[in-house]
Amino acid sequence: MASVFGILFYIVSFLAVYVQVFLLVTFFENRKKIIIRKDAITLNEYPTVTIIVPCYNEEKTVLNTIDSLLELDYPKDRLEIIVVDNASKDGTWNVLQNLEKNSQIRIFQEKKVGKHNALNKGLENTQTEFVGCLDADSTVHPESLKRIMSYFVNEDTMAVAPSIVVRNPKNILQYAQRAEYDMAHYNKKMLAFLGGIHVTPGPFSIFRKTVFDKIGIYRKAHHTEDQEIALRMQKNGLKIDHCPDAYVYTGSPNSIPKLYRQRVRWIYGFIRNAFDYRELFFRPKYGTIGIFTLPSGIISITGTIFLLFFSFTRLYEYVAKKVLESQAVGFHILGGNLFSFNLFFLSTKAFVFISIILYILVVAGLLNGRKMIYGRGKYTSWDIPVFLVIYSVLAPIWLLKAVYNAITSHEASWSNERDYLIENPVQNK
Amino acid sequence: METNIEKNLKKNDWFKYIVVFVITLGLFATAGGLSNFFTNKKIQTMRDIQDKLSTDILSSETQFTLLSELSCSQNDGQENLSDELSDMAQKIEYSESNFKTNETATELKRYYTILEIKDYLLMKKINERCGQKRSSILYFYTTAENCTECTKQGFVLTELRKKYPDLRVYSFDYNLDLSALRALIKIYKIEDTKLPALIVNEKKVTGFSTIEEIEKILPKVKATKVLPKTQNN
């Protein structure tokens, strides 16, 4: 039993280290190509862009979002904003009606619940060359659109994802998320170099409109339509890039239950979408997405769950020993062993060093991510250890829940998928 | 369109996958190497302690032989031996459950067992000659099967040692292949079905015993705490 566990540990940790080394090597190969612009830039031409803002019960935040869009440094006649109220139950629709005076803004109502429906409503009414969306809890940096548009000079680039930054972190949990997002920038940019991005995030990813003409509109995709569209693009060989200096500020869950729900949804979505696109796995013709991105996602899920079981067995062994001890000599709060602080008894097993290496690689990625998007400055901060500790404890729990949900709701989701395909046969590509 | 993707995976990329594999292997080798290095350091620490123990016991023996009839107050050095023995016992127990190969741990344990027996014999001699009442416990446990009673007994003895620093606890792995130990087992008629077994001041007790039970069999044990001082004066 112990040896099976040991072998599994080495396999999983080898793959996890492999993934991190792969990203780091990619970083050293391409770090000169990472561009961070501090000043305003001018584009040779300003293609027409529509930004769709889907709202569901967002009367409080939507105006901030719209304001930040209106403040984008982009010619007003080249930028249109479409706001779609997706059957909100609060006063969102009333708030939106005041916006119609502005010629840049058009508002719509979509009664069919589901973010994909709201986005598609926007797409139907878009005539511009480029289209993006912005969640109604996010705001954008004034330069971000120009910076993103500069990536479309490359004719092959079909979509560009921004850098999502946690807006005004207030509590420890939000600081931990800030660190996590900074690591995500690094991962995303490296995947961009490799051509293997698997998500075009809801906040401010910009697409060529032709993408939707070629591969169809948004689908109901396990509440993570931004992952599904990216996978569909990858499947069809459409290039996705990442613009590290296009900052989008997004609200982050401020409590553990909220964060938990968000992550269960994301990971559930990842698993289900990866399952739906399982034909991409290990097929060289689909490139990095199938060889690297999707397998490494599965590795990180497996690894984290493994870590949970590993910690539990350790905890169980410890508690069992403590129970025996208290049965034998009574209960000692301080542990009662003579050698608690003797260096000799610190574990020197290989797995300890492997874990240390893995943590160093993760932190290196995080620091690279920070350096990449903020340019020069101070990167090390107390939020990094906080992030590592909080996520080591919480991540296995939401991962396990997401895996459980993904397995148990298999049937239900399949029938949804079938219904959808029957309703929308055109998109069945 | 597909040629586009295929461009992403040129031969060059496969080369990179292999290079990363080699780097990862290197990191794992480094982890293994570090682990080996520190484990060897630990083994060296244990060897050093054993060498010191061995020298100390030999020295006590020699001293005793030289001066046996003349003085009984010369064996002061004996006291810290008790601590060294128990420190060593803990380290051996740890290394058995934590080192990759048990061979080194077993080898160390065999040597340690001989040292224990020697020390036990010497202490018995000193007790006889000088009329001292040093108490000792011989503790037999098993590693051949999962013996929770033995683990519990271990905790009790550790606790007793803390309470009575002068108490000598000699622990023996019943299953250790060592002729000297076999002889000891034969003398005290220890059976492997009745483990853990204790020989408390020559009296055999089998099965798990609590602190109180041992203290009852060992009334003199409390006296040992102050014994050296009164004896020496």
Interface residues (C-beta under 8 A of the other chain):
Chain A: Y10 F14 V17 Y18 V21 F22 V25 D156 L194 G195 G196 N236 G237 L238 K239 P284 K285 Y286 G287 T288 I291 K321 L324 E325 Q327 A328 V329 G336 N337 L338 F339 F344 F345 S347 T348 K349 A350 V352 F353 I354 I357
Chain B: M1 E2 N4 I5 E6 N8 L9 K16 Y17 V19 V20 F21 I23 T24 L27 F28 T30 A31 G32 L34 S35 F38 T39 K42 T45 Q90 K91 Y94 N98 K100 T148 T151 K152 Q153 F155 V156 T158 E159 K162 F208 T210 I211
